[in-house]
Amino acid sequence: MRLRQIEVFYAIMTTGSLRRAAELLHVSQPAASKVLRYAEQSLGFALFERAGGRLVPTREARIMLPHVNAIFEKLSDLKRLTDNLRYARDGHSISIGCVPSLGLSLVPRVVQRYRTAHPGMELTIDAMHGSEIVSRILNHDLDLGIVFGDYTRDGLTALHIADIPLLVIDAEGGEGPVNIAEIDPARYIGLSENDPTARLLDMALDEAGIPATPPVRVRTHFMAAELVRLGGGCAIVDALTALHHPGLPRPRPLSPPLSVTCTVLFRADHALSHISQSILALLRNELAIDLAALAE
């Protein structure tokens, strides 16, 4: 099948009618019908049957649809890639991915400071998990990634920005440092096993003789903090979440202390643009402000 034939097939499957498919593709209905007819002739079987004035997909069409969906996903990826390459060439935009905890306050403050100093620049910010950030950087879909933990990969450069303390938040309150052996396993809200912080904490809990199988696991520090705020137990989260999540009990340090690295990722074959360098400088500055606030 030619690409135009695939487009007509996909448009009919999506809209449910030849008329609406033609409108979607900005062609006449006879033209769309002609393309469909040629597609069926080249395939040697029908893609649609007429029933009650509608086009009903045949069994063969339904079998083909997942493969056609995959083609359009790849085309969408290609469009994003070419857009990113064009904008990067122009030097007037940057796309950043950050883990959700950093999207609560830190990254928005950095973005706002940059926009104030450089009006007219285009910035795209996405919050996602670290593995997705790595994938999108390698696919030229992000310029910078800001993550927790070590994501060393071929083709990536990782810059250590700061060590972020891990703090205990407990719906039952309390004062002073907490030894990890004092954590109540029945009330402990854990993090997804794919989270770099979770792996660090699971090892520490295991060494303390606490089962690393909490009754509840969540994917983000933010969700763990929200469950604590609602009275759901205790959790260990990064200090930035503890600092900026409203309504939490006073966070308590771990004894001995544990921390997670904050790392900036970018493609190893790309030099940092002047925009990226400015963003990095602001990021370091805002992190220093937050860490100083924790020490007060």
MOHUTA-V953281 format. One record per residue. N is the residue number from 0. RES is the residue in one small letter. PSI is psi as a letter, one per 30 degrees, with the letter a starting at -180 (none if undefined). Layout:
BEGIN
n:N res:RES psi:PSI
n:N res:RES psi:PSI
END
This chain:
BEGIN
n:0 res:m psi:k
n:1 res:r psi:l
n:2 res:l psi:e
n:3 res:r psi:e
n:4 res:q psi:e
n:5 res:i psi:e
n:6 res:e psi:e
n:7 res:v psi:e
n:8 res:f psi:e
n:9 res:y psi:e
n:10 res:a psi:e
n:11 res:i psi:e
n:12 res:m psi:e
n:13 res:t psi:e
n:14 res:t psi:f
n:15 res:g psi:g
n:16 res:s psi:l
n:17 res:l psi:e
n:18 res:r psi:e
n:19 res:r psi:e
n:20 res:a psi:e
n:21 res:a psi:e
n:22 res:e psi:e
n:23 res:l psi:e
n:24 res:l psi:f
n:25 res:h psi:h
n:26 res:v psi:l
n:27 res:s psi:l
n:28 res:q psi:e
n:29 res:p psi:e
n:30 res:a psi:e
n:31 res:a psi:e
n:32 res:s psi:e
n:33 res:k psi:e
n:34 res:v psi:e
n:35 res:l psi:e
n:36 res:r psi:e
n:37 res:y psi:e
n:38 res:a psi:e
n:39 res:e psi:e
n:40 res:q psi:e
n:41 res:s psi:e
n:42 res:l psi:e
n:43 res:g psi:g
n:44 res:f psi:l
n:45 res:a psi:k
n:46 res:l psi:f
n:47 res:f psi:l
n:48 res:e psi:k
n:49 res:r psi:k
n:50 res:a psi:j
n:51 res:g psi:h
n:52 res:g psi:g
n:53 res:r psi:l
n:54 res:l psi:j
n:55 res:v psi:k
n:56 res:p psi:k
n:57 res:t psi:l
n:58 res:r psi:e
n:59 res:e psi:e
n:60 res:a psi:e
n:61 res:r psi:e
n:62 res:i psi:e
n:63 res:m psi:f
n:64 res:l psi:e
n:65 res:p psi:e
n:66 res:h psi:e
n:67 res:v psi:e
n:68 res:n psi:e
n:69 res:a psi:e
n:70 res:i psi:e
n:71 res:f psi:f
n:72 res:e psi:e
n:73 res:k psi:e
n:74 res:l psi:e
n:75 res:s psi:e
n:76 res:d psi:e
n:77 res:l psi:e
n:78 res:k psi:e
n:79 res:r psi:e
n:80 res:l psi:e
n:81 res:t psi:e
n:82 res:d psi:e
n:83 res:n psi:e
n:84 res:l psi:e
n:85 res:r psi:e
n:86 res:y psi:e
n:87 res:a psi:e
n:88 res:r psi:e
n:89 res:d psi:f
n:90 res:g psi:g
n:91 res:h psi:g
n:92 res:s psi:l
n:93 res:i psi:k
n:94 res:s psi:k
n:95 res:i psi:k
n:96 res:g psi:k
n:97 res:c psi:l
n:98 res:v psi:l
n:99 res:p psi:e
n:100 res:s psi:e
n:101 res:l psi:f
n:102 res:g psi:f
n:103 res:l psi:e
n:104 res:s psi:e
n:105 res:l psi:e
n:106 res:v psi:e
n:107 res:p psi:e
n:108 res:r psi:e
n:109 res:v psi:e
n:110 res:v psi:e
n:111 res:q psi:e
n:112 res:r psi:e
n:113 res:y psi:e
n:114 res:r psi:e
n:115 res:t psi:e
n:116 res:a psi:f
n:117 res:h psi:i
n:118 res:p psi:k
n:119 res:g psi:f
n:120 res:m psi:k
n:121 res:e psi:k
n:122 res:l psi:k
n:123 res:t psi:k
n:124 res:i psi:k
n:125 res:d psi:k
n:126 res:a psi:k
n:127 res:m psi:l
n:128 res:h psi:l
n:129 res:g psi:e
n:130 res:s psi:e
n:131 res:e psi:e
n:132 res:i psi:e
n:133 res:v psi:e
n:134 res:s psi:e
n:135 res:r psi:e
n:136 res:i psi:e
n:137 res:l psi:f
n:138 res:n psi:g
n:139 res:h psi:g
n:140 res:d psi:f
n:141 res:l psi:k
n:142 res:d psi:e
n:143 res:l psi:k
n:144 res:g psi:k
n:145 res:i psi:j
n:146 res:v psi:l
n:147 res:f psi:k
n:148 res:g psi:a
n:149 res:d psi:j
n:150 res:y psi:h
n:151 res:t psi:k
n:152 res:r psi:l
n:153 res:d psi:k
n:154 res:g psi:f
n:155 res:l psi:k
n:156 res:t psi:k
n:157 res:a psi:k
n:158 res:l psi:k
n:159 res:h psi:k
n:160 res:i psi:e
n:161 res:a psi:l
n:162 res:d psi:k
n:163 res:i psi:j
n:164 res:p psi:k
n:165 res:l psi:k
n:166 res:l psi:l
n:167 res:v psi:k
n:168 res:i psi:k
n:169 res:d psi:k
n:170 res:a psi:f
n:171 res:e psi:g
n:172 res:g psi:b
n:173 res:g psi:l
n:174 res:e psi:l
n:175 res:g psi:l
n:176 res:p psi:l
n:177 res:v psi:k
n:178 res:n psi:k
n:179 res:i psi:f
n:180 res:a psi:f
n:181 res:e psi:f
n:182 res:i psi:k
n:183 res:d psi:j
n:184 res:p psi:f
n:185 res:a psi:f
n:186 res:r psi:f
n:187 res:y psi:k
n:188 res:i psi:j
n:189 res:g psi:l
n:190 res:l psi:l
n:191 res:s psi:k
n:192 res:e psi:f
n:193 res:n psi:f
n:194 res:d psi:k
n:195 res:p psi:e
n:196 res:t psi:e
n:197 res:a psi:e
n:198 res:r psi:e
n:199 res:l psi:e
n:200 res:l psi:e
n:201 res:d psi:e
n:202 res:m psi:e
n:203 res:a psi:e
n:204 res:l psi:e
n:205 res:d psi:e
n:206 res:e psi:f
n:207 res:a psi:f
n:208 res:g psi:g
n:209 res:i psi:k
n:210 res:p psi:k
n:211 res:a psi:h
n:212 res:t psi:i
n:213 res:p psi:l
n:214 res:p psi:f
n:215 res:v psi:k
n:216 res:r psi:k
n:217 res:v psi:l
n:218 res:r psi:f
n:219 res:t psi:l
n:220 res:h psi:e
n:221 res:f psi:e
n:222 res:m psi:e
n:223 res:a psi:e
n:224 res:a psi:e
n:225 res:e psi:e
n:226 res:l psi:e
n:227 res:v psi:e
n:228 res:r psi:e
n:229 res:l psi:g
n:230 res:g psi:g
n:231 res:g psi:f
n:232 res:g psi:b
n:233 res:c psi:l
n:234 res:a psi:l
n:235 res:i psi:j
n:236 res:v psi:l
n:237 res:d psi:l
n:238 res:a psi:f
n:239 res:l psi:e
n:240 res:t psi:e
n:241 res:a psi:e
n:242 res:l psi:e
n:243 res:h psi:f
n:244 res:h psi:j
n:245 res:p psi:k
n:246 res:g psi:g
n:247 res:l psi:l
n:248 res:p psi:l
n:249 res:r psi:k
n:250 res:p psi:l
n:251 res:r psi:k
n:252 res:p psi:l
n:253 res:l psi:k
n:254 res:s psi:j
n:255 res:p psi:l
n:256 res:p psi:l
n:257 res:l psi:k
n:258 res:s psi:l
n:259 res:v psi:k
n:260 res:t psi:k
n:261 res:c psi:k
n:262 res:t psi:k
n:263 res:v psi:k
n:264 res:l psi:k
n:265 res:f psi:l
n:266 res:r psi:k
n:267 res:a psi:f
n:268 res:d psi:g
n:269 res:h psi:k
n:270 res:a psi:k
n:271 res:l psi:k
n:272 res:s psi:l
n:273 res:h psi:e
n:274 res:i psi:e
n:275 res:s psi:e
n:276 res:q psi:e
n:277 res:s psi:e
n:278 res:i psi:e
n:279 res:l psi:e
n:280 res:a psi:e
n:281 res:l psi:e
n:282 res:l psi:e
n:283 res:r psi:e
n:284 res:n psi:e
n:285 res:e psi:e
n:286 res:l psi:e
n:287 res:a psi:e
n:288 res:i psi:e
n:289 res:d psi:e
n:290 res:l psi:e
n:291 res:a psi:e
n:292 res:a psi:e
n:293 res:l psi:e
n:294 res:a psi:f
n:295 res:e psi:none
END
